C-alpha cells in the first residue's frame, strides 16, 4: 500500500517543520530539536528540512525567532490590557514565565548558547527590545522605567525556567514562589511610582 503525502508549498513545509520543532521542544527538550527528528515528525526527508533551514542551528534559530514573535505579541497585548484596566498585572508575569518555562524558550536559548551559538538570543532580545520601545511610549515617566521592569521580569522568568523547580525544592518553597515574587515586585514598583 502506498501512502500519498500532501504536497506542501515551501512556506507550508517550513511552518510544519517549525510546528514540529516546537512540539519536540516542549515534549522532550531542546536536545530533541534536530533535523532528523523534525523530518520524521512531519513525514518529510532530512534533505527537505535541511533545505529550509541549512542546519540544525538554523532550525533552532528559526524556532526561537518564531517563539519570540509569539511571546512579544502575547505579552504586549497583555500589557496594554493591564494599562487599560482590563486585566490583572499577574497575567503579564504568568505569560512571561510560561514563555520561558512551559513553552521552552529559556531551555532552547540556553541550549543554543551552551553549544556555542552566541547569537542564539538575538531574535528574542530584538523582539523584546522592540516591544519595550513601543510600550515605553505610553509609559508614565513617574513609574519605574519599563526597561528596568522588563529586565527584572525576563531574568526572573529565565532563571525560573532553568533552575526554579530544583531551587524551590531545595529551599522548601512552593514551586510558584518565583512568580509570586516577580508579581509582588512589579506591583510594588508601580505602587511606589504612584506615591511619588
N, CA, C and O atoms as a DFTB+ gen file, in Angstrom:
784 C
 N C O
     1  1       0.847      -1.185       0.000
     2  2       0.000       0.000       0.000
     3  2       0.887       1.241       0.000
     4  3       1.787       1.358       0.831
     5  1       0.646       2.146      -0.904
     6  2       1.424       3.368      -0.959
     7  2       0.674       4.463      -0.234
     8  3      -0.554       4.533      -0.282
     9  1       1.421       5.311       0.433
    10  2       0.789       6.440       1.104
    11  2       1.026       7.688       0.283
    12  3       2.121       7.910      -0.234
    13  1       0.019       8.478       0.172
    14  2       0.122       9.729      -0.571
    15  2       0.354      10.862       0.418
    16  3      -0.455      11.102       1.315
    17  1       1.454      11.539       0.240
    18  2       1.725      12.686       1.103
    19  2       1.205      13.936       0.411
    20  3       1.356      14.111      -0.798
    21  1       0.606      14.776       1.189
    22  2       0.107      16.039       0.656
    23  2       1.301      16.903       0.247
    24  3       2.269      17.054       0.992
    25  1       1.205      17.449      -0.927
    26  2       2.260      18.337      -1.402
    27  2       2.084      19.684      -0.709
    28  3       1.009      20.282      -0.750
    29  1       3.137      20.142      -0.084
    30  2       3.108      21.413       0.639
    31  2       3.905      22.465      -0.106
    32  3       4.913      22.166      -0.747
    33  1       3.445      23.686      -0.014
    34  2       4.225      24.790      -0.561
    35  2       5.474      24.943       0.312
    36  3       5.503      24.419       1.426
    37  1       6.493      25.640      -0.162
    38  2       7.680      25.845       0.678
    39  2       7.341      26.504       2.023
    40  3       7.900      26.133       3.055
    41  1       6.433      27.474       2.008
    42  2       6.050      28.144       3.263
    43  2       5.323      27.177       4.195
    44  3       5.571      27.173       5.401
    45  1       4.429      26.359       3.644
    46  2       3.707      25.375       4.465
    47  2       4.664      24.329       5.023
    48  3       4.523      23.911       6.172
    49  1       5.623      23.910       4.231
    50  2       6.604      22.929       4.675
    51  2       7.455      23.496       5.811
    52  3       7.722      22.818       6.803
    53  1       7.870      24.734       5.649
    54  2       8.668      25.407       6.695
    55  2       7.849      25.554       7.977
    56  3       8.348      25.284       9.070
    57  1       6.598      25.980       7.841
    58  2       5.724      26.130       9.012
    59  2       5.491      24.797       9.714
    60  3       5.498      24.727      10.942
    61  1       5.285      23.739       8.928
    62  2       5.085      22.410       9.514
    63  2       6.322      21.978      10.289
    64  3       6.213      21.394      11.367
    65  1       7.495      22.264       9.742
    66  2       8.743      21.913      10.419
    67  2       8.896      22.692      11.722
    68  3       9.323      22.135      12.733
    69  1       8.551      23.971      11.701
    70  2       8.657      24.778      12.923
    71  2       7.627      24.338      13.965
    72  3       7.923      24.328      15.160
    73  1       6.438      23.982      13.528
    74  2       5.432      23.454      14.463
    75  2       5.927      22.161      15.109
    76  3       5.779      21.968      16.316
    77  1       6.509      21.287      14.307
    78  2       7.040      20.024      14.821
    79  2       8.204      20.280      15.783
    80  3       8.309      19.632      16.824
    81  1       9.067      21.221      15.430
    82  2      10.205      21.550      16.285
    83  2       9.723      22.089      17.628
    84  3      10.285      21.764      18.675
    85  1       8.691      22.904      17.591
    86  2       8.157      23.460      18.846
    87  2       7.551      22.353      19.705
    88  3       7.738      22.340      20.922
    89  1       6.837      21.438      19.086
    90  2       6.255      20.319      19.837
    91  2       7.363      19.466      20.456
    92  3       7.254      19.062      21.614
    93  1       8.414      19.190      19.706
    94  2       9.539      18.418      20.236
    95  2      10.208      19.147      21.395
    96  3      10.587      18.526      22.388
    97  1      10.350      20.451      21.268
    98  2      10.960      21.258      22.328
    99  2      10.174      21.132      23.624
   100  3      10.750      20.890      24.685
   101  1       8.861      21.294      23.538
   102  2       8.014      21.247      24.727
   103  2       7.942      19.828      25.303
   104  3       7.990      19.646      26.519
   105  1       7.828      18.828      24.428
   106  2       7.674      17.441      24.878
   107  2       8.952      16.844      25.439
   108  3       8.919      16.134      26.445
   109  1      10.087      17.129      24.788
   110  2      11.307      16.391      25.093
   111  2      12.480      17.271      25.514
   112  3      13.381      16.805      26.212
   113  1      12.482      18.520      25.104
   114  2      13.589      19.415      25.445
   115  2      14.369      19.837      24.222
   116  3      14.171      19.297      23.134
   117  1      15.262      20.808      24.399
   118  2      15.975      21.380      23.256
   119  2      16.878      20.404      22.524
   120  3      17.098      20.557      21.323
   121  1      17.402      19.410      23.215
   122  2      18.275      18.443      22.559
   123  2      17.529      17.629      21.513
   124  3      18.154      17.019      20.646
   125  1      16.207      17.612      21.581
   126  2      15.399      16.842      20.627
   127  2      15.111      17.600      19.335
   128  3      14.611      17.018      18.372
   129  1      15.418      18.876      19.309
   130  2      15.120      19.691      18.128
   131  2      16.253      19.519      17.121
   132  3      17.166      20.339      17.031
   133  1      16.161      18.432      16.372
   134  2      17.163      18.114      15.346
   135  2      16.465      18.010      13.993
   136  3      15.250      17.827      13.919
   137  1      17.241      18.126      12.944
   138  2      16.680      17.992      11.597
   139  2      16.052      16.613      11.416
   140  3      14.969      16.489      10.843
   141  1      16.730      15.589      11.901
   142  2      16.245      14.219      11.760
   143  2      14.913      14.024      12.485
   144  3      13.981      13.444      11.927
   145  1      14.822      14.502      13.709
   146  2      13.591      14.333      14.484
   147  2      12.437      15.123      13.868
   148  3      11.307      14.636      13.813
   149  1      12.716      16.318      13.416
   150  2      11.672      17.145      12.810
   151  2      11.198      16.527      11.504
   152  3       9.996      16.461      11.250
   153  1      12.133      16.071      10.673
   154  2      11.730      15.462       9.397
   155  2      10.893      14.211       9.636
   156  3       9.923      13.969       8.917
   157  1      11.258      13.414      10.636
   158  2      10.467      12.216      10.958
   159  2       9.078      12.607      11.447
   160  3       8.093      11.953      11.104
   161  1       8.991      13.655      12.236
   162  2       7.712      14.086      12.806
   163  2       6.754      14.550      11.721
   164  3       5.549      14.321      11.825
   165  1       7.267      15.200      10.682
   166  2       6.373      15.735       9.640
   167  2       6.311      14.848       8.402
   168  3       5.623      15.171       7.434
   169  1       7.023      13.744       8.436
   170  2       6.967      12.820       7.311
   171  2       7.643      13.344       6.057
   172  3       7.200      13.063       4.943
   173  1       8.701      14.096       6.233
   174  2       9.473      14.627       5.107
   175  2      10.897      14.102       5.207
   176  3      11.284      13.510       6.215
   177  1      11.648      14.320       4.181
   178  2      13.027      13.864       4.199
   179  2      13.902      14.838       4.983
   180  3      13.573      16.012       5.149
   181  1      15.008      14.314       5.451
   182  2      16.004      15.140       6.130
   183  2      16.449      16.270       5.197
   184  3      16.610      17.412       5.629
   185  1      16.645      15.947       3.922
   186  2      17.093      16.939       2.940
   187  2      16.071      18.068       2.777
   188  3      16.442      19.225       2.578
   189  1      14.781      17.722       2.865
   190  2      13.732      18.733       2.749
   191  2      13.830      19.746       3.880
   192  3      13.769      20.954       3.652
   193  1      13.982      19.248       5.093
   194  2      14.075      20.148       6.250
   195  2      15.393      20.921       6.192
   196  3      15.423      22.114       6.495
   197  1      16.466      20.260       5.811
   198  2      17.766      20.921       5.675
   199  2      17.687      22.060       4.666
   200  3      18.278      23.121       4.866
   201  1      16.951      21.831       3.579
   202  2      16.791      22.857       2.546
   203  2      16.213      24.153       3.121
   204  3      16.630      25.246       2.738
   205  1      15.269      24.029       4.025
   206  2      14.601      25.213       4.586
   207  2      15.437      25.948       5.619
   208  3      15.301      27.162       5.768
   209  1      16.308      25.230       6.342
   210  2      16.990      25.846       7.478
   211  2      18.515      25.826       7.393
   212  3      19.180      26.552       8.131
   213  1      19.073      25.009       6.510
   214  2      20.512      24.977       6.312
   215  2      21.293      24.139       7.310
   216  3      22.341      23.587       6.974
   217  1      20.788      24.039       8.537
   218  2      21.472      23.268       9.579
   219  2      20.527      23.152      10.777
   220  3      19.481      23.799      10.824
   221  1      20.912      22.325      11.734
   222  2      20.123      22.220      12.975
   223  2      20.133      23.556      13.698
   224  3      19.129      23.966      14.282
   225  1      21.272      24.230      13.655
   226  2      21.370      25.549      14.276
   227  2      20.402      26.528      13.606
   228  3      19.763      27.333      14.284
   229  1      20.295      26.460      12.286
   230  2      19.363      27.322      11.562
   231  2      17.920      27.027      11.935
   232  3      17.108      27.941      12.076
   233  1      17.605      25.746      12.095
   234  2      16.266      25.344      12.535
   235  2      15.981      25.897      13.921
   236  3      14.914      26.461      14.162
   237  1      16.930      25.739      14.831
   238  2      16.744      26.222      16.201
   239  2      16.607      27.741      16.241
   240  3      15.804      28.278      17.005
   241  1      17.388      28.424      15.423
   242  2      17.309      29.887      15.383
   243  2      15.964      30.338      14.816
   244  3      15.375      31.297      15.315
   245  1      15.477      29.663      13.790
   246  2      14.154      29.991      13.236
   247  2      13.064      29.713      14.272
   248  3      12.098      30.469      14.382
   249  1      13.222      28.631      15.026
   250  2      12.252      28.301      16.063
   251  2      12.246      29.362      17.151
   252  3      11.179      29.788      17.594
   253  1      13.412      29.789      17.580
   254  2      13.449      30.783      18.648
   255  2      12.915      32.125      18.151
   256  3      12.333      32.883      18.927
   257  1      13.107      32.424      16.873
   258  2      12.545      33.651      16.303
   259  2      11.017      33.590      16.314
   260  3      10.352      34.577      16.627
   261  1      10.467      32.421      15.970
   262  2       9.010      32.269      15.981
   263  2       8.477      32.376      17.413
   264  3       7.466      33.033      17.659
   265  1       9.159      31.733      18.342
   266  2       8.741      31.800      19.749
   267  2       8.790      33.246      20.235
   268  3       7.882      33.705      20.928
   269  1       9.854      33.962      19.868
   270  2       9.994      35.365      20.279
   271  2       8.841      36.207      19.750
   272  3       8.295      37.048      20.464
   273  1       8.482      35.977      18.513
   274  2       7.364      36.708      17.910
   275  2       6.067      36.441      18.679
   276  3       5.302      37.362      18.964
   277  1       5.838      35.183      19.005
   278  2       4.644      34.818      19.771
   279  2       4.665      35.431      21.166
   280  3       3.654      35.940      21.649
   281  1       5.842      35.372      21.811
   282  2       5.980      35.900      23.170
   283  2       5.641      37.380      23.213
   284  3       4.796      37.806      24.002
   285  1       6.292      38.156      22.375
   286  2       6.082      39.602      22.458
   287  2       4.682      40.006      22.030
   288  3       4.135      40.979      22.549
   289  1       4.101      39.281      21.102
   290  2       2.730      39.588      20.704
   291  2       1.763      39.357      21.848
   292  3       0.896      40.188      22.116
   293  1       1.912      38.236      22.516
   294  2       1.021      37.891      23.626
   295  2       1.244      38.807      24.818
   296  3       0.288      39.332      25.389
   297  1       2.508      39.002      25.195
   298  2       2.816      39.835      26.360
   299  2       2.481      41.293      26.083
   300  3       1.959      41.983      26.959
   301  1       2.773      41.770      24.884
   302  2       2.442      43.155      24.534
   303  2       0.955      43.425      24.648
   304  3       0.550      44.458      25.180
   305  1       0.139      42.507      24.156
   306  2      -1.316      42.666      24.262
   307  2      -1.758      42.655      25.725
   308  3      -2.651      43.409      26.109
   309  1      -1.135      41.803      26.540
   310  2      -1.488      41.728      27.960
   311  2      -1.125      43.031      28.680
   312  3      -1.894      43.522      29.506
   313  1       0.043      43.583      28.364
   314  2       0.456      44.846      28.989
   315  2      -0.541      45.953      28.647
   316  3      -0.912      46.747      29.512
   317  1      -0.968      46.004      27.409
   318  2      -1.932      47.030      27.005
   319  2      -3.272      46.846      27.714
   320  3      -3.917      47.827      28.083
   321  1      -3.695      45.588      27.909
   322  2      -4.937      45.337      28.651
   323  2      -4.800      45.758      30.109
   324  3      -5.737      46.312      30.684
   325  1      -3.646      45.502      30.710
   326  2      -3.411      45.907      32.105
   327  2      -3.466      47.422      32.210
   328  3      -4.082      47.965      33.127
   329  1      -2.828      48.097      31.278
   330  2      -2.831      49.567      31.302
   331  2      -4.241      50.133      31.143
   332  3      -4.572      51.174      31.710
   333  1      -5.055      49.439      30.372
   334  2      -6.433      49.884      30.166
   335  2      -7.330      49.502      31.346
   336  3      -8.505      49.867      31.384
   337  1      -6.768      48.768      32.305
   338  2      -7.525      48.355      33.474
   339  2      -8.359      47.110      33.249
   340  3      -9.200      46.768      34.080
   341  1      -8.137      46.431      32.137
   342  2      -8.933      45.247      31.797
   343  2      -8.357      43.949      32.338
   344  3      -9.023      42.916      32.266
   345  1      -7.147      43.965      32.876
   346  2      -6.515      42.725      33.332
   347  2      -5.689      42.973      34.573
   348  3      -5.318      44.103      34.893
   349  1      -5.416      41.887      35.256
   350  2      -4.558      41.856      36.418
   351  2      -3.102      41.815      35.934
   352  3      -2.803      41.066      35.004
   353  1      -2.197      42.583      36.523
   354  2      -0.791      42.532      36.119
   355  2      -0.180      41.127      36.251
   356  3       0.848      40.831      35.643
   357  1      -0.817      40.284      37.038
   358  2      -0.323      38.907      37.188
   359  2      -0.293      38.198      35.829
   360  3       0.539      37.319      35.605
   361  1      -1.205      38.583      34.922
   362  2      -1.225      37.949      33.602
   363  2       0.096      38.171      32.871
   364  3       0.600      37.260      32.215
   365  1       0.656      39.361      32.977
   366  2       1.922      39.660      32.313
   367  2       3.031      38.776      32.896
   368  3       3.848      38.224      32.159
   369  1       3.049      38.650      34.219
   370  2       4.051      37.801      34.873
   371  2       3.872      36.352      34.438
   372  3       4.843      35.693      34.065
   373  1       2.647      35.853      34.482
   374  2       2.400      34.458      34.111
   375  2       2.765      34.191      32.653
   376  3       3.367      33.160      32.351
   377  1       2.417      35.089      31.757
   378  2       2.745      34.897      30.346
   379  2       4.253      34.878      30.124
   380  3       4.757      34.088      29.326
   381  1       4.967      35.743      30.827
   382  2       6.423      35.797      30.685
   383  2       7.062      34.517      31.219
   384  3       7.924      33.928      30.567
   385  1       6.636      34.093      32.401
   386  2       7.180      32.859      32.980
   387  2       6.831      31.654      32.113
   388  3       7.670      30.776      31.912
   389  1       5.605      31.601      31.598
   390  2       5.206      30.484      30.740
   391  2       6.003      30.462      29.438
   392  3       6.372      29.396      28.947
   393  1       6.263      31.636      28.887
   394  2       7.013      31.705      27.627
   395  2       8.393      31.089      27.779
   396  3       8.848      30.355      26.902
   397  1       9.053      31.380      28.875
   398  2      10.396      30.859      29.072
   399  2      10.393      29.465      29.665
   400  3      11.344      28.709      29.460
   401  1       9.348      29.105      30.393
   402  2       9.277      27.800      31.035
   403  2       8.500      26.788      30.236
   404  3       9.089      25.949      29.553
   405  1       7.185      26.852      30.309
   406  2       6.326      25.855      29.657
   407  2       6.524      25.802      28.149
   408  3       6.449      24.728      27.553
   409  1       6.775      26.943      27.530
   410  2       6.903      26.989      26.073
   411  2       8.327      26.733      25.594
   412  3       8.572      26.675      24.389
   413  1       9.267      26.580      26.521
   414  2      10.605      26.132      26.171
   415  2      11.606      27.151      25.682
   416  3      12.726      26.776      25.335
   417  1      11.254      28.426      25.637
   418  2      12.191      29.423      25.106
   419  2      13.461      29.503      25.948
   420  3      14.556      29.629      25.401
   421  1      13.329      29.433      27.254
   422  2      14.501      29.506      28.125
   423  2      15.443      28.337      27.908
   424  3      16.654      28.525      27.791
   425  1      14.899      27.138      27.855
   426  2      15.725      25.943      27.655
   427  2      16.397      25.963      26.284
   428  3      17.578      25.637      26.169
   429  1      15.659      26.340      25.255
   430  2      16.234      26.368      23.913
   431  2      17.344      27.405      23.807
   432  3      18.407      27.124      23.253
   433  1      17.103      28.598      24.335
   434  2      18.119      29.645      24.275
   435  2      19.375      29.212      25.029
   436  3      20.489      29.401      24.540
   437  1      19.202      28.642      26.198
   438  2      20.352      28.183      26.980
   439  2      21.100      27.074      26.266
   440  3      22.331      27.071      26.226
   441  1      20.357      26.132      25.703
   442  2      20.965      25.019      24.969
   443  2      21.815      25.537      23.815
   444  3      22.942      25.086      23.609
   445  1      21.268      26.482      23.072
   446  2      21.984      27.014      21.918
   447  2      23.251      27.751      22.352
   448  3      24.297      27.597      21.722
   449  1      23.172      28.535      23.403
   450  2      24.343      29.268      23.894
   451  2      25.412      28.291      24.381
   452  3      26.593      28.458      24.079
   453  1      24.997      27.279      25.129
   454  2      25.951      26.295      25.643
   455  2      26.603      25.481      24.529
   456  3      27.680      24.917      24.718
   457  1      25.954      25.421      23.375
   458  2      26.514      24.712      22.231
   459  2      27.271      25.643      21.290
   460  3      27.546      25.286      20.145
   461  1      27.605      26.833      21.772
   462  2      28.457      27.739      21.024
   463  2      27.755      28.694      20.087
   464  3      28.420      29.419      19.347
   465  1      26.440      28.720      20.090
   466  2      25.703      29.639      19.222
   467  2      25.468      30.930      20.000
   468  3      24.404      31.132      20.585
   469  1      26.468      31.792      19.996
   470  2      26.446      33.003      20.814
   471  2      25.309      33.969      20.468
   472  3      24.853      34.724      21.326
   473  1      24.861      33.945      19.229
   474  2      23.805      34.870      18.838
   475  2      22.413      34.251      18.974
   476  3      21.451      34.738      18.380
   477  1      22.312      33.178      19.756
   478  2      21.046      32.456      19.913
   479  2      19.920      33.331      20.449
   480  3      18.760      33.159      20.075
   481  1      20.256      34.248      21.306
   482  2      19.221      35.082      21.911
   483  2      18.840      36.286      21.065
   484  3      17.894      36.997      21.404
   485  1      19.549      36.528      19.980
   486  2      19.273      37.721      19.176
   487  2      17.803      37.887      18.798
   488  3      17.268      38.984      18.959
   489  1      17.126      36.852      18.304
   490  2      15.715      37.057      17.954
   491  2      14.841      37.450      19.148
   492  3      13.960      38.300      19.024
   493  1      15.088      36.833      20.291
   494  2      14.300      37.176      21.485
   495  2      14.652      38.573      21.966
   496  3      13.767      39.372      22.272
   497  1      15.955      38.867      22.034
   498  2      16.380      40.180      22.519
   499  2      15.867      41.303      21.619
   500  3      15.414      42.338      22.107
   501  1      15.939      41.097      20.316
   502  2      15.449      42.104      19.382
   503  2      13.942      42.299      19.529
   504  3      13.456      43.429      19.559
   505  1      13.212      41.197      19.619
   506  2      11.756      41.284      19.756
   507  2      11.362      41.972      21.055
   508  3      10.459      42.809      21.062
   509  1      12.027      41.631      22.152
   510  2      11.718      42.260      23.443
   511  2      12.090      43.734      23.409
   512  3      11.337      44.577      23.896
   513  1      13.253      44.051      22.836
   514  2      13.673      45.453      22.740
   515  2      12.642      46.278      21.962
   516  3      12.258      47.368      22.387
   517  1      12.207      45.754      20.841
   518  2      11.213      46.469      20.030
   519  2       9.906      46.647      20.794
   520  3       9.294      47.714      20.742
   521  1       9.477      45.607      21.502
   522  2       8.253      45.700      22.289
   523  2       8.393      46.741      23.393
   524  3       7.497      47.562      23.592
   525  1       9.511      46.710      24.109
   526  2       9.717      47.654      25.212
   527  2       9.738      49.087      24.685
   528  3       9.153      49.980      25.298
   529  1      10.398      49.306      23.570
   530  2      10.397      50.657      22.987
   531  2       8.983      51.104      22.628
   532  3       8.613      52.257      22.849
   533  1       8.204      50.189      22.080
   534  2       6.818      50.505      21.728
   535  2       5.999      50.817      22.985
   536  3       5.244      51.789      23.007
   537  1       6.144      50.003      24.020
   538  2       5.379      50.202      25.249
   539  2       5.850      51.416      26.038
   540  3       5.065      52.022      26.768
   541  1       7.119      51.777      25.899
   542  2       7.665      52.923      26.625
   543  2       6.991      54.222      26.199
   544  3       6.951      55.183      26.968
   545  1       6.466      54.255      24.986
   546  2       5.801      55.464      24.501
   547  2       4.595      55.823      25.357
   548  3       4.288      57.005      25.518
   549  1       3.906      54.829      25.911
   550  2       2.734      55.103      26.740
   551  2       2.991      54.940      28.215
   552  3       2.050      54.919      29.009
   553  1       4.254      54.822      28.602
   554  2       4.627      54.576      29.997
   555  2       4.818      55.902      30.714
   556  3       5.480      56.801      30.195
   557  1       4.251      56.028      31.884
   558  2       4.368      57.252      32.662
   559  2       5.806      57.450      33.129
   560  3       6.416      56.511      33.642
   561  1       6.356      58.641      32.965
   562  2       7.729      58.902      33.410
   563  2       7.897      58.749      34.926
   564  3       9.009      58.532      35.408
   565  1       6.803      58.862      35.673
   566  2       6.875      58.732      37.130
   567  2       7.079      57.276      37.553
   568  3       7.561      57.006      38.654
   569  1       6.714      56.346      36.679
   570  2       6.853      54.926      37.004
   571  2       8.293      54.475      36.820
   572  3       9.099      55.124      36.154
   573  1       8.583      53.328      37.444
   574  2       9.890      52.700      37.247
   575  2      10.062      52.498      35.741
   576  3       9.133      52.041      35.075
   577  1      11.220      52.826      35.201
   578  2      11.408      52.664      33.754
   579  2      11.059      51.247      33.290
   580  3      11.475      50.258      33.893
   581  1      10.294      51.178      32.217
   582  2       9.832      49.893      31.704
   583  2      10.996      48.996      31.298
   584  3      10.879      47.771      31.335
   585  1      12.119      49.600      30.910
   586  2      13.291      48.805      30.557
   587  2      13.792      48.029      31.778
   588  3      14.180      46.867      31.661
   589  1      13.784      48.675      32.950
   590  2      14.226      48.009      34.178
   591  2      13.229      46.928      34.596
   592  3      13.630      45.838      35.006
   593  1      11.944      47.223      34.496
   594  2      10.925      46.222      34.822
   595  2      11.057      44.996      33.926
   596  3      10.944      43.859      34.385
   597  1      11.297      45.245      32.652
   598  2      11.424      44.153      31.690
   599  2      12.656      43.309      31.983
   600  3      12.587      42.080      31.962
   601  1      13.775      43.955      32.255
   602  2      15.000      43.235      32.580
   603  2      14.774      42.320      33.782
   604  3      15.115      41.137      33.754
   605  1      14.203      42.882      34.819
   606  2      13.977      42.111      36.033
   607  2      13.023      40.939      35.788
   608  3      13.294      39.821      36.225
   609  1      11.927      41.182      35.105
   610  2      10.938      40.141      34.868
   611  2      11.481      39.032      33.967
   612  3      11.275      37.852      34.250
   613  1      12.167      39.397      32.894
   614  2      12.698      38.395      31.964
   615  2      13.791      37.561      32.636
   616  3      13.830      36.342      32.466
   617  1      14.673      38.204      33.394
   618  2      15.716      37.438      34.074
   619  2      15.135      36.501      35.125
   620  3      15.621      35.382      35.293
   621  1      14.109      36.940      35.828
   622  2      13.464      36.063      36.812
   623  2      12.784      34.886      36.111
   624  3      12.862      33.752      36.584
   625  1      12.125      35.150      35.001
   626  2      11.433      34.088      34.267
   627  2      12.430      33.098      33.669
   628  3      12.205      31.888      33.712
   629  1      13.518      33.601      33.117
   630  2      14.537      32.733      32.542
   631  2      15.198      31.883      33.632
   632  3      15.386      30.680      33.455
   633  1      15.545      32.504      34.743
   634  2      16.136      31.764      35.862
   635  2      15.189      30.711      36.400
   636  3      15.606      29.602      36.735
   637  1      13.914      31.059      36.483
   638  2      12.925      30.097      36.966
   639  2      12.788      28.928      35.999
   640  3      12.631      27.783      36.423
   641  1      12.846      29.211      34.713
   642  2      12.726      28.144      33.716
   643  2      13.879      27.151      33.836
   644  3      13.698      25.950      33.636
   645  1      15.048      27.656      34.158
   646  2      16.225      26.800      34.202
   647  2      16.446      26.126      35.561
   648  3      16.844      24.963      35.617
   649  1      16.190      26.853      36.655
   650  2      16.504      26.326      37.985
   651  2      15.371      26.424      38.995
   652  3      15.536      26.040      40.153
   653  1      14.224      26.933      38.568
   654  2      13.145      27.205      39.511
   655  2      12.680      26.011      40.319
   656  3      12.572      26.092      41.543
   657  1      12.402      24.901      39.649
   658  2      11.880      23.728      40.363
   659  2      12.883      23.168      41.365
   660  3      12.530      22.992      42.531
   661  1      14.137      22.876      40.955
   662  2      15.061      22.326      41.947
   663  2      15.415      23.314      43.057
   664  3      15.605      22.914      44.205
   665  1      15.506      24.602      42.721
   666  2      15.848      25.605      43.737
   667  2      14.726      25.737      44.761
   668  3      14.982      25.785      45.965
   669  1      13.491      25.797      44.286
   670  2      12.353      25.891      45.216
   671  2      12.300      24.665      46.114
   672  3      12.072      24.772      47.320
   673  1      12.510      23.510      45.518
   674  2      12.513      22.254      46.282
   675  2      13.612      22.275      47.341
   676  3      13.379      21.910      48.493
   677  1      14.811      22.704      46.946
   678  2      15.949      22.736      47.870
   679  2      15.717      23.694      49.028
   680  3      16.197      23.466      50.138
   681  1      14.984      24.759      48.768
   682  2      14.721      25.757      49.809
   683  2      13.409      25.511      50.547
   684  3      13.051      26.263      51.453
   685  1      12.698      24.461      50.159
   686  2      11.430      24.144      50.809
   687  2      10.329      25.151      50.503
   688  3       9.438      25.386      51.320
   689  1      10.405      25.742      49.313
   690  2       9.411      26.744      48.921
   691  2       8.444      26.161      47.897
   692  3       8.738      25.164      47.237
   693  1       7.305      26.794      47.782
   694  2       6.319      26.426      46.775
   695  2       6.905      26.680      45.392
   696  3       7.650      27.641      45.199
   697  1       6.572      25.819      44.425
   698  2       7.105      25.938      43.056
   699  2       6.769      27.280      42.419
   700  3       7.536      27.773      41.592
   701  1       5.663      27.870      42.777
   702  2       5.252      29.137      42.184
   703  2       5.802      30.366      42.889
   704  3       5.396      31.485      42.573
   705  1       6.716      30.188      43.837
   706  2       7.212      31.314      44.637
   707  2       7.903      32.374      43.785
   708  3       7.716      33.567      44.028
   709  1       8.694      31.971      42.795
   710  2       9.389      32.959      41.961
   711  2       8.390      33.832      41.206
   712  3       8.586      35.041      41.084
   713  1       7.327      33.223      40.702
   714  2       6.276      34.007      40.030
   715  2       5.654      35.008      40.996
   716  3       5.441      36.173      40.660
   717  1       5.372      34.532      42.192
   718  2       4.759      35.405      43.195
   719  2       5.678      36.576      43.518
   720  3       5.225      37.716      43.613
   721  1       6.972      36.297      43.686
   722  2       7.930      37.372      43.962
   723  2       8.008      38.360      42.798
   724  3       8.091      39.569      43.013
   725  1       7.981      37.852      41.578
   726  2       8.017      38.740      40.403
   727  2       6.784      39.632      40.365
   728  3       6.879      40.826      40.080
   729  1       5.632      39.045      40.654
   730  2       4.385      39.814      40.676
   731  2       4.438      40.889      41.764
   732  3       4.106      42.048      41.515
   733  1       4.854      40.502      42.962
   734  2       4.918      41.454      44.072
   735  2       5.880      42.598      43.769
   736  3       5.606      43.749      44.108
   737  1       6.998      42.284      43.135
   738  2       7.971      43.308      42.767
   739  2       7.390      44.274      41.740
   740  3       7.586      45.485      41.837
   741  1       6.682      43.736      40.766
   742  2       6.057      44.569      39.736
   743  2       5.006      45.492      40.347
   744  3       4.964      46.684      40.041
   745  1       4.164      44.939      41.206
   746  2       3.113      45.736      41.843
   747  2       3.722      46.788      42.765
   748  3       3.269      47.932      42.785
   749  1       4.757      46.404      43.536
   750  2       5.392      47.342      44.451
   751  2       6.022      48.507      43.688
   752  3       5.933      49.654      44.126
   753  1       6.651      48.223      42.560
   754  2       7.265      49.294      41.770
   755  2       6.206      50.253      41.259
   756  3       6.428      51.463      41.228
   757  1       5.074      49.734      40.863
   758  2       4.002      50.590      40.364
   759  2       3.359      51.387      41.507
   760  3       2.979      52.543      41.322
   761  1       3.238      50.767      42.681
   762  2       2.673      51.450      43.837
   763  2       3.600      52.560      44.284
   764  3       3.146      53.665      44.581
   765  1       4.917      52.279      44.338
   766  2       5.898      53.298      44.733
   767  2       5.863      54.469      43.753
   768  3       5.957      55.626      44.164
   769  1       5.730      54.178      42.471
   770  2       5.702      55.239      41.455
   771  2       4.443      56.082      41.622
   772  3       4.483      57.293      41.407
   773  1       3.332      55.467      42.000
   774  2       2.071      56.190      42.176
   775  2       2.091      57.093      43.387
   776  3       1.350      58.075      43.430
   777  1       2.927      56.785      44.386
   778  2       3.001      57.576      45.613
   779  2       3.912      58.780      45.467
   780  3       3.879      59.691      46.294
   781  1       4.733      58.791      44.412
   782  2       5.672      59.912      44.223
   783  2       5.002      61.120      43.639
   784  3       5.653      62.142      43.421
